[in-house]
Amino acid sequence: DINPGDRQCECKGLMEPIDILQKNGDYVILHKCLKCGLCLEVCPNYSYGSDFFGPLFANDSYMIYNSQTKDRKHIAKTYKKHFAAHCSKALSCQTVCPVKIETLTSILKMNRAK
């Protein structure tokens, strides 16, 4: 995300940065999820009541995992059970997100979590 200003205009001021990561020499700005549920609506793997919690869970897991010093193993195990085991990485969640959260970044970080 090199020019977040133009995305902010597109998102109509909904973006709330919460962290900045360096990725391949570029910086990625992480934004706070609005919990609107659009990602769940378009996700081909999500269905209400299933064991798959959806993209919203991946982003929240990543934020919690990075803010915790204890229980990281439990967070990673829960993520793997309720997200990683079911996600096909269609990334329609990223396309529809009103604040353009890069779910793939959260997925990649959490998939490496131990």
N, CA, C and O atoms as a GROMACS GRO file, in nm:
protein
  456
    1ASP      N    1   0.086  -0.118   0.000
    1ASP     CA    2   0.000   0.000   0.000
    1ASP      C    3   0.090   0.123   0.000
    1ASP      O    4   0.125   0.175   0.106
    2ILE      N    5   0.126   0.169  -0.117
    2ILE     CA    6   0.221   0.278  -0.129
    2ILE      C    7   0.155   0.414  -0.112
    2ILE      O    8   0.212   0.502  -0.047
    3ASN      N    9   0.037   0.432  -0.166
    3ASN     CA   10  -0.035   0.559  -0.159
    3ASN      C   11  -0.170   0.540  -0.091
    3ASN      O   12  -0.272   0.536  -0.158
    4PRO      N   13  -0.171   0.529   0.043
    4PRO     CA   14  -0.299   0.504   0.110
    4PRO      C   15  -0.400   0.616   0.095
    4PRO      O   16  -0.519   0.595   0.116
    5GLY      N   17  -0.354   0.734   0.059
    5GLY     CA   18  -0.445   0.847   0.045
    5GLY      C   19  -0.551   0.825  -0.061
    5GLY      O   20  -0.667   0.861  -0.041
    6ASP      N   21  -0.512   0.767  -0.174
    6ASP     CA   22  -0.611   0.745  -0.279
    6ASP      C   23  -0.709   0.635  -0.240
    6ASP      O   24  -0.825   0.639  -0.282
    7ARG      N   25  -0.667   0.538  -0.160
    7ARG     CA   26  -0.761   0.437  -0.112
    7ARG      C   27  -0.854   0.497  -0.008
    7ARG      O   28  -0.971   0.459   0.000
    8GLN      N   29  -0.804   0.590   0.071
    8GLN     CA   30  -0.890   0.653   0.172
    8GLN      C   31  -1.006   0.726   0.106
    8GLN      O   32  -1.118   0.724   0.156
    9CYS      N   33  -0.979   0.791  -0.006
    9CYS     CA   34  -1.084   0.859  -0.080
    9CYS      C   35  -1.187   0.757  -0.128
    9CYS      O   36  -1.308   0.779  -0.117
   10GLU      N   37  -1.137   0.645  -0.182
   10GLU     CA   38  -1.225   0.538  -0.231
   10GLU      C   39  -1.307   0.478  -0.118
   10GLU      O   40  -1.422   0.438  -0.138
   11CYS      N   41  -1.248   0.470   0.001
   11CYS     CA   42  -1.316   0.408   0.116
   11CYS      C   43  -1.402   0.507   0.194
   11CYS      O   44  -1.466   0.470   0.292
   12LYS      N   45  -1.403   0.630   0.152
   12LYS     CA   46  -1.487   0.735   0.211
   12LYS      C   47  -1.459   0.755   0.360
   12LYS      O   48  -1.551   0.770   0.441
   13GLY      N   49  -1.330   0.756   0.395
   13GLY     CA   50  -1.290   0.787   0.532
   13GLY      C   51  -1.311   0.674   0.632
   13GLY      O   52  -1.300   0.698   0.752
   14LEU      N   53  -1.340   0.551   0.587
   14LEU     CA   54  -1.364   0.441   0.679
   14LEU      C   55  -1.237   0.377   0.732
   14LEU      O   56  -1.242   0.299   0.827
   15MET      N   57  -1.124   0.409   0.671
   15MET     CA   58  -1.000   0.342   0.707
   15MET      C   59  -0.947   0.390   0.842
   15MET      O   60  -0.942   0.510   0.869
   16GLU      N   61  -0.909   0.294   0.925
   16GLU     CA   62  -0.848   0.326   1.055
   16GLU      C   63  -0.721   0.241   1.068
   16GLU      O   64  -0.728   0.125   1.108
   17PRO      N   65  -0.604   0.299   1.036
   17PRO     CA   66  -0.480   0.223   1.043
   17PRO      C   67  -0.452   0.175   1.185
   17PRO      O   68  -0.472   0.248   1.282
   18ILE      N   69  -0.404   0.049   1.195
   18ILE     CA   70  -0.370  -0.004   1.326
   18ILE      C   71  -0.227  -0.055   1.335
   18ILE      O   72  -0.175  -0.076   1.445
   19ASP      N   73  -0.162  -0.075   1.220
   19ASP     CA   74  -0.024  -0.124   1.221
   19ASP      C   75   0.036  -0.106   1.082
   19ASP      O   76  -0.036  -0.094   0.983
   20ILE      N   77   0.168  -0.105   1.076
   20ILE     CA   78   0.239  -0.097   0.949
   20ILE      C   79   0.342  -0.209   0.948
   20ILE      O   80   0.421  -0.224   1.041
   21LEU      N   81   0.340  -0.289   0.840
   21LEU     CA   82   0.435  -0.399   0.823
   21LEU      C   83   0.522  -0.371   0.702
   21LEU      O   84   0.480  -0.306   0.607
   22GLN      N   85   0.645  -0.420   0.707
   22GLN     CA   86   0.730  -0.412   0.588
   22GLN      C   87   0.722  -0.546   0.516
   22GLN      O   88   0.742  -0.651   0.577
   23LYS      N   89   0.692  -0.542   0.386
   23LYS     CA   90   0.673  -0.663   0.306
   23LYS      C   91   0.748  -0.647   0.175
   23LYS      O   92   0.714  -0.562   0.092
   24ASN      N   93   0.851  -0.728   0.155
   24ASN     CA   94   0.933  -0.723   0.034
   24ASN      C   95   0.984  -0.583   0.004
   24ASN      O   96   0.983  -0.540  -0.112
   25GLY      N   97   1.028  -0.513   0.104
   25GLY     CA   98   1.079  -0.378   0.086
   25GLY      C   99   0.972  -0.271   0.081
   25GLY      O  100   1.004  -0.152   0.086
   26ASP      N  101   0.844  -0.310   0.070
   26ASP     CA  102   0.733  -0.214   0.070
   26ASP      C  103   0.666  -0.218   0.206
   26ASP      O  104   0.683  -0.313   0.283
   27TYR      N  105   0.590  -0.116   0.235
   27TYR     CA  106   0.516  -0.112   0.360
   27TYR      C  107   0.369  -0.144   0.335
   27TYR      O  108   0.310  -0.099   0.237
   28VAL      N  109   0.310  -0.223   0.425
   28VAL     CA  110   0.170  -0.259   0.418
   28VAL      C  111   0.102  -0.199   0.541
   28VAL      O  112   0.145  -0.224   0.653
   29ILE      N  113  -0.002  -0.122   0.520
   29ILE     CA  114  -0.076  -0.061   0.630
   29ILE      C  115  -0.194  -0.151   0.663
   29ILE      O  116  -0.275  -0.182   0.576
   30LEU      N  117  -0.203  -0.193   0.789
   30LEU     CA  118  -0.316  -0.274   0.833
   30LEU      C  119  -0.425  -0.183   0.887
   30LEU      O  120  -0.397  -0.086   0.958
   31HIS      N  121  -0.548  -0.215   0.853
   31HIS     CA  122  -0.660  -0.132   0.894
   31HIS      C  123  -0.757  -0.209   0.982
   31HIS      O  124  -0.764  -0.331   0.974
   32LYS      N  125  -0.829  -0.138   1.064
   32LYS     CA  126  -0.926  -0.198   1.155
   32LYS      C  127  -1.049  -0.244   1.078
   32LYS      O  128  -1.105  -0.169   0.997
   33CYS      N  129  -1.090  -0.368   1.104
   33CYS     CA  130  -1.209  -0.426   1.041
   33CYS      C  131  -1.335  -0.360   1.095
   33CYS      O  132  -1.347  -0.334   1.215
   34LEU      N  133  -1.429  -0.333   1.005
   34LEU     CA  134  -1.557  -0.272   1.045
   34LEU      C  135  -1.659  -0.374   1.095
   34LEU      O  136  -1.763  -0.337   1.149
   35LYS      N  137  -1.630  -0.503   1.076
   35LYS     CA  138  -1.721  -0.613   1.112
   35LYS      C  139  -1.852  -0.601   1.035
   35LYS      O  140  -1.960  -0.627   1.090
   36CYS      N  141  -1.843  -0.562   0.909
   36CYS     CA  142  -1.963  -0.544   0.826
   36CYS      C  143  -2.016  -0.678   0.773
   36CYS      O  144  -2.135  -0.689   0.741
   37GLY      N  145  -1.928  -0.780   0.764
   37GLY     CA  146  -1.971  -0.911   0.720
   37GLY      C  147  -1.971  -0.933   0.569
   37GLY      O  148  -2.007  -1.041   0.523
   38LEU      N  149  -1.930  -0.833   0.492
   38LEU     CA  150  -1.928  -0.850   0.346
   38LEU      C  151  -1.834  -0.963   0.304
   38LEU      O  152  -1.861  -1.035   0.208
   39CYS      N  153  -1.724  -0.978   0.377
   39CYS     CA  154  -1.629  -1.084   0.343
   39CYS      C  155  -1.692  -1.222   0.360
   39CYS      O  156  -1.664  -1.314   0.283
   40LEU      N  157  -1.777  -1.236   0.459
   40LEU     CA  158  -1.845  -1.363   0.481
   40LEU      C  159  -1.947  -1.392   0.372
   40LEU      O  160  -1.966  -1.507   0.332
   41GLU      N  161  -2.011  -1.287   0.324
   41GLU     CA  162  -2.112  -1.302   0.219
   41GLU      C  163  -2.054  -1.353   0.088
   41GLU      O  164  -2.118  -1.430   0.017
   42VAL      N  165  -1.931  -1.311   0.055
   42VAL     CA  166  -1.872  -1.350  -0.074
   42VAL      C  167  -1.778  -1.470  -0.064
   42VAL      O  168  -1.737  -1.524  -0.167
   43CYS      N  169  -1.745  -1.511   0.055
   43CYS     CA  170  -1.651  -1.622   0.072
   43CYS      C  171  -1.714  -1.753   0.025
   43CYS      O  172  -1.820  -1.793   0.075
   44PRO      N  173  -1.649  -1.822  -0.070
   44PRO     CA  174  -1.705  -1.947  -0.121
   44PRO      C  175  -1.696  -2.063  -0.020
   44PRO      O  176  -1.758  -2.167  -0.040
   45ASN      N  177  -1.619  -2.045   0.086
   45ASN     CA  178  -1.599  -2.152   0.184
   45ASN      C  179  -1.682  -2.135   0.310
   45ASN      O  180  -1.694  -2.228   0.390
   46TYR      N  181  -1.741  -2.017   0.329
   46TYR     CA  182  -1.813  -1.989   0.453
   46TYR      C  183  -1.961  -2.028   0.441
   46TYR      O  184  -2.026  -1.998   0.341
   47SER      N  185  -2.011  -2.094   0.543
   47SER     CA  186  -2.155  -2.116   0.556
   47SER      C  187  -2.188  -2.110   0.706
   47SER      O  188  -2.115  -2.164   0.789
   48TYR      N  189  -2.296  -2.046   0.737
   48TYR     CA  190  -2.336  -2.026   0.876
   48TYR      C  191  -2.342  -2.159   0.950
   48TYR      O  192  -2.401  -2.256   0.902
   49GLY      N  193  -2.280  -2.163   1.067
   49GLY     CA  194  -2.283  -2.282   1.150
   49GLY      C  195  -2.172  -2.381   1.122
   49GLY      O  196  -2.162  -2.483   1.190
   50SER      N  197  -2.089  -2.353   1.022
   50SER     CA  198  -1.981  -2.446   0.991
   50SER      C  199  -1.862  -2.424   1.084
   50SER      O  200  -1.862  -2.331   1.165
   51ASP      N  201  -1.763  -2.510   1.073
   51ASP     CA  202  -1.643  -2.500   1.155
   51ASP      C  203  -1.548  -2.392   1.103
   51ASP      O  204  -1.452  -2.356   1.171
   52PHE      N  205  -1.576  -2.341   0.984
   52PHE     CA  206  -1.494  -2.236   0.923
   52PHE      C  207  -1.549  -2.100   0.965
   52PHE      O  208  -1.665  -2.068   0.938
   53PHE      N  209  -1.467  -2.019   1.031
   53PHE     CA  210  -1.514  -1.892   1.086
   53PHE      C  211  -1.501  -1.774   0.989
   53PHE      O  212  -1.554  -1.666   1.018
   54GLY      N  213  -1.435  -1.792   0.878
   54GLY     CA  214  -1.428  -1.687   0.776
   54GLY      C  215  -1.313  -1.591   0.790
   54GLY      O  216  -1.238  -1.595   0.889
   55PRO      N  217  -1.297  -1.503   0.690
   55PRO     CA  218  -1.185  -1.410   0.682
   55PRO      C  219  -1.177  -1.313   0.800
   55PRO      O  220  -1.068  -1.273   0.841
   56LEU      N  221  -1.290  -1.276   0.852
   56LEU     CA  222  -1.293  -1.187   0.968
   56LEU      C  223  -1.210  -1.247   1.082
   56LEU      O  224  -1.137  -1.176   1.150
   57PHE      N  225  -1.221  -1.377   1.100
   57PHE     CA  226  -1.149  -1.449   1.205
   57PHE      C  227  -0.998  -1.449   1.178
   57PHE      O  228  -0.920  -1.438   1.272
   58ALA      N  229  -0.958  -1.460   1.052
   58ALA     CA  230  -0.815  -1.459   1.018
   58ALA      C  231  -0.751  -1.327   1.057
   58ALA      O  232  -0.643  -1.325   1.116
   59ASN      N  233  -0.817  -1.217   1.025
   59ASN     CA  234  -0.762  -1.085   1.058
   59ASN      C  235  -0.759  -1.062   1.209
   59ASN      O  236  -0.660  -1.011   1.261
   60ASP      N  237  -0.864  -1.100   1.278
   60ASP     CA  238  -0.867  -1.084   1.424
   60ASP      C  239  -0.763  -1.173   1.491
   60ASP      O  240  -0.698  -1.131   1.587
   61SER      N  241  -0.747  -1.294   1.442
   61SER     CA  242  -0.648  -1.387   1.497
   61SER      C  243  -0.508  -1.327   1.486
   61SER      O  244  -0.428  -1.334   1.580
   62TYR      N  245  -0.480  -1.270   1.370
   62TYR     CA  246  -0.348  -1.209   1.348
   62TYR      C  247  -0.324  -1.094   1.446
   62TYR      O  248  -0.216  -1.085   1.505
   63MET      N  249  -0.422  -1.008   1.463
   63MET     CA  250  -0.405  -0.894   1.555
   63MET      C  251  -0.388  -0.941   1.699
   63MET      O  252  -0.304  -0.888   1.771
   64ILE      N  253  -0.467  -1.038   1.740
   64ILE     CA  254  -0.457  -1.089   1.878
   64ILE      C  255  -0.324  -1.161   1.898
   64ILE      O  256  -0.258  -1.142   2.000
   65TYR      N  257  -0.286  -1.243   1.802
   65TYR     CA  258  -0.160  -1.317   1.811
   65TYR      C  259  -0.042  -1.222   1.828
   65TYR      O  260   0.048  -1.249   1.908
   66ASN      N  261  -0.042  -1.113   1.755
   66ASN     CA  262   0.069  -1.016   1.764
   66ASN      C  263   0.066  -0.933   1.890
   66ASN      O  264   0.170  -0.879   1.930
   67SER      N  265  -0.048  -0.921   1.954
   67SER     CA  266  -0.056  -0.839   2.075
   67SER      C  267  -0.036  -0.921   2.203
   67SER      O  268  -0.024  -0.865   2.311
   68GLN      N  269  -0.035  -1.052   2.192
   68GLN     CA  270  -0.023  -1.141   2.308
   68GLN      C  271   0.119  -1.194   2.324
   68GLN      O  272   0.190  -1.215   2.225
   69THR      N  273   0.160  -1.214   2.448
   69THR     CA  274   0.286  -1.281   2.473
   69THR      C  275   0.261  -1.421   2.527
   69THR      O  276   0.347  -1.509   2.516
   70LYS      N  277   0.144  -1.442   2.585
   70LYS     CA  278   0.108  -1.576   2.632
   70LYS      C  279  -0.009  -1.626   2.547
   70LYS      O  280  -0.075  -1.547   2.480
   71ASP      N  281  -0.034  -1.754   2.552
   71ASP     CA  282  -0.145  -1.817   2.479
   71ASP      C  283  -0.129  -1.811   2.327
   71ASP      O  284  -0.226  -1.834   2.255
   72ARG      N  285  -0.010  -1.782   2.278
   72ARG     CA  286   0.009  -1.774   2.133
   72ARG      C  287  -0.011  -1.911   2.067
   72ARG      O  288  -0.064  -1.919   1.956
   73LYS      N  289   0.030  -2.017   2.135
   73LYS     CA  290   0.012  -2.151   2.079
   73LYS      C  291  -0.136  -2.184   2.065
   73LYS      O  292  -0.179  -2.242   1.965
   74HIS      N  293  -0.214  -2.146   2.164
   74HIS     CA  294  -0.359  -2.171   2.160
   74HIS      C  295  -0.424  -2.091   2.047
   74HIS      O  296  -0.511  -2.142   1.976
   75ILE      N  297  -0.383  -1.967   2.031
   75ILE     CA  298  -0.438  -1.882   1.925
   75ILE      C  299  -0.405  -1.942   1.789
   75ILE      O  300  -0.492  -1.950   1.702
   76ALA      N  301  -0.280  -1.984   1.769
   76ALA     CA  302  -0.239  -2.044   1.642
   76ALA      C  303  -0.315  -2.174   1.615
   76ALA      O  304  -0.356  -2.200   1.502
   77LYS      N  305  -0.333  -2.256   1.718
   77LYS     CA  306  -0.405  -2.383   1.704
   77LYS      C  307  -0.552  -2.359   1.666
   77LYS      O  308  -0.606  -2.427   1.579
   78THR      N  309  -0.615  -2.263   1.731
   78THR     CA  310  -0.754  -2.229   1.702
   78THR      C  311  -0.768  -2.174   1.560
   78THR      O  312  -0.863  -2.208   1.489
   79TYR      N  313  -0.674  -2.090   1.520
   79TYR     CA  314  -0.673  -2.036   1.384
   79TYR      C  315  -0.666  -2.149   1.281
   79TYR      O  316  -0.742  -2.152   1.185
   80LYS      N  317  -0.573  -2.240   1.303
   80LYS     CA  318  -0.555  -2.351   1.208
   80LYS      C  319  -0.681  -2.436   1.198
   80LYS      O  320  -0.717  -2.482   1.089
   81LYS      N  321  -0.748  -2.459   1.311
   81LYS     CA  322  -0.869  -2.542   1.311
   81LYS      C  323  -0.988  -2.472   1.243
   81LYS      O  324  -1.061  -2.534   1.166
   82HIS      N  325  -1.006  -2.345   1.272
   82HIS     CA  326  -1.127  -2.275   1.227
   82HIS      C  327  -1.107  -2.187   1.104
   82HIS      O  328  -1.202  -2.127   1.054
   83PHE      N  329  -0.983  -2.179   1.054
   83PHE     CA  330  -0.962  -2.100   0.932
   83PHE      C  331  -0.872  -2.171   0.832
   83PHE      O  332  -0.916  -2.204   0.721
   84ALA      N  333  -0.747  -2.194   0.869
   84ALA     CA  334  -0.648  -2.246   0.774
   84ALA      C  335  -0.690  -2.378   0.710
   84ALA      O  336  -0.661  -2.403   0.593
   85ALA      N  337  -0.757  -2.463   0.786
   85ALA     CA  338  -0.797  -2.594   0.736
   85ALA      C  339  -0.909  -2.586   0.632
   85ALA      O  340  -0.938  -2.685   0.565
   86HIS      N  341  -0.972  -2.469   0.617
   86HIS     CA  342  -1.089  -2.457   0.530
   86HIS      C  343  -1.075  -2.353   0.418
   86HIS      O  344  -1.149  -2.359   0.320
   87CYS      N  345  -0.984  -2.260   0.431
   87CYS     CA  346  -0.973  -2.149   0.334
   87CYS      C  347  -0.910  -2.196   0.203
   87CYS      O  348  -0.804  -2.258   0.204
   88SER      N  349  -0.976  -2.165   0.091
   88SER     CA  350  -0.922  -2.201  -0.041
   88SER      C  351  -0.844  -2.085  -0.103
   88SER      O  352  -0.792  -2.097  -0.214
   89LYS      N  353  -0.836  -1.974  -0.032
   89LYS     CA  354  -0.763  -1.854  -0.074
   89LYS      C  355  -0.815  -1.794  -0.205
   89LYS      O  356  -0.738  -1.750  -0.290
   90ALA      N  357  -0.946  -1.793  -0.219
   90ALA     CA  358  -1.008  -1.728  -0.334
   90ALA      C  359  -0.988  -1.577  -0.325
   90ALA      O  360  -0.985  -1.509  -0.428
   91LEU      N  361  -0.975  -1.525  -0.205
   91LEU     CA  362  -0.949  -1.384  -0.176
   91LEU      C  363  -1.058  -1.289  -0.222
   91LEU      O  364  -1.033  -1.170  -0.242
   92SER      N  365  -1.179  -1.339  -0.239
   92SER     CA  366  -1.292  -1.251  -0.271
   92SER      C  367  -1.318  -1.158  -0.152
   92SER      O  368  -1.375  -1.051  -0.169
   93CYS      N  369  -1.276  -1.199  -0.034
   93CYS     CA  370  -1.290  -1.116   0.086
   93CYS      C  371  -1.211  -0.986   0.071
   93CYS      O  372  -1.259  -0.879   0.110
   94GLN      N  373  -1.092  -0.994   0.014
   94GLN     CA  374  -1.010  -0.875  -0.008
   94GLN      C  375  -1.073  -0.782  -0.109
   94GLN      O  376  -1.068  -0.660  -0.093
   95THR      N  377  -1.132  -0.838  -0.211
   95THR     CA  378  -1.192  -0.758  -0.319
   95THR      C  379  -1.310  -0.677  -0.269
   95THR      O  380  -1.327  -0.562  -0.308
   96VAL      N  381  -1.393  -0.737  -0.183
   96VAL     CA  382  -1.517  -0.672  -0.140
   96VAL      C  383  -1.500  -0.584  -0.016
   96VAL      O  384  -1.589  -0.504   0.014
   97CYS      N  385  -1.390  -0.595   0.055
   97CYS     CA  386  -1.372  -0.523   0.181
   97CYS      C  387  -1.379  -0.370   0.161
   97CYS      O  388  -1.304  -0.316   0.080
   98PRO      N  389  -1.467  -0.302   0.234
   98PRO     CA  390  -1.481  -0.157   0.217
   98PRO      C  391  -1.359  -0.078   0.265
   98PRO      O  392  -1.339   0.036   0.223
   99VAL      N  393  -1.277  -0.136   0.352
   99VAL     CA  394  -1.154  -0.068   0.395
   99VAL      C  395  -1.030  -0.134   0.336
   99VAL      O  396  -0.917  -0.102   0.376
  100LYS      N  397  -1.051  -0.224   0.240
  100LYS     CA  398  -0.942  -0.287   0.165
  100LYS      C  399  -0.840  -0.358   0.254
  100LYS      O  400  -0.720  -0.347   0.232
  101ILE      N  401  -0.890  -0.430   0.355
  101ILE     CA  402  -0.800  -0.507   0.441
  101ILE      C  403  -0.735  -0.616   0.358
  101ILE      O  404  -0.804  -0.690   0.286
  102GLU      N  405  -0.604  -0.626   0.367
  102GLU     CA  406  -0.530  -0.726   0.292
  102GLU      C  407  -0.530  -0.856   0.372
  102GLU      O  408  -0.434  -0.886   0.443
  103THR      N  409  -0.636  -0.931   0.359
  103THR     CA  410  -0.653  -1.056   0.433
  103THR      C  411  -0.538  -1.153   0.406
  103THR      O  412  -0.499  -1.228   0.495
  104LEU      N  413  -0.484  -1.151   0.286
  104LEU     CA  414  -0.374  -1.241   0.253
  104LEU      C  415  -0.255  -1.219   0.345
  104LEU      O  416  -0.187  -1.315   0.382
  105THR      N  417  -0.229  -1.095   0.383
  105THR     CA  418  -0.119  -1.067   0.476
  105THR      C  419  -0.143  -1.136   0.609
  105THR      O  420  -0.052  -1.198   0.664
  106SER      N  421  -0.265  -1.126   0.662
  106SER     CA  422  -0.299  -1.193   0.788
  106SER      C  423  -0.287  -1.344   0.774
  106SER      O  424  -0.235  -1.411   0.863
  107ILE      N  425  -0.334  -1.396   0.662
  107ILE     CA  426  -0.328  -1.541   0.638
  107ILE      C  427  -0.183  -1.589   0.636
  107ILE      O  428  -0.149  -1.688   0.700
  108LEU      N  429  -0.099  -1.519   0.561
  108LEU     CA  430   0.042  -1.560   0.551
  108LEU      C  431   0.111  -1.557   0.686
  108LEU      O  432   0.186  -1.649   0.720
  109LYS      N  433   0.088  -1.453   0.763
  109LYS     CA  434   0.151  -1.441   0.896
  109LYS      C  435   0.100  -1.550   0.990
  109LYS      O  436   0.179  -1.612   1.061
  110MET      N  437  -0.031  -1.573   0.990
  110MET     CA  438  -0.086  -1.674   1.081
  110MET      C  439  -0.050  -1.816   1.038
  110MET      O  440  -0.035  -1.903   1.124
  111ASN      N  441  -0.037  -1.841   0.909
  111ASN     CA  442   0.003  -1.974   0.864
  111ASN      C  443   0.145  -2.010   0.910
  111ASN      O  444   0.180  -2.128   0.920
  112ARG      N  445   0.225  -1.908   0.937
  112ARG     CA  446   0.361  -1.931   0.988
  112ARG      C  447   0.366  -1.936   1.140
  112ARG      O  448   0.469  -1.972   1.198
  113ALA      N  449   0.256  -1.901   1.205
  113ALA     CA  450   0.252  -1.896   1.352
  113ALA      C  451   0.272  -2.035   1.412
  113ALA      O  452   0.227  -2.135   1.356
  114LYS      N  453   0.339  -2.038   1.523
  114LYS     CA  454   0.365  -2.166   1.591
  114LYS      C  455   0.300  -2.167   1.727
  114LYS      O  456   0.310  -2.266   1.800
   0.00000   0.00000   0.00000
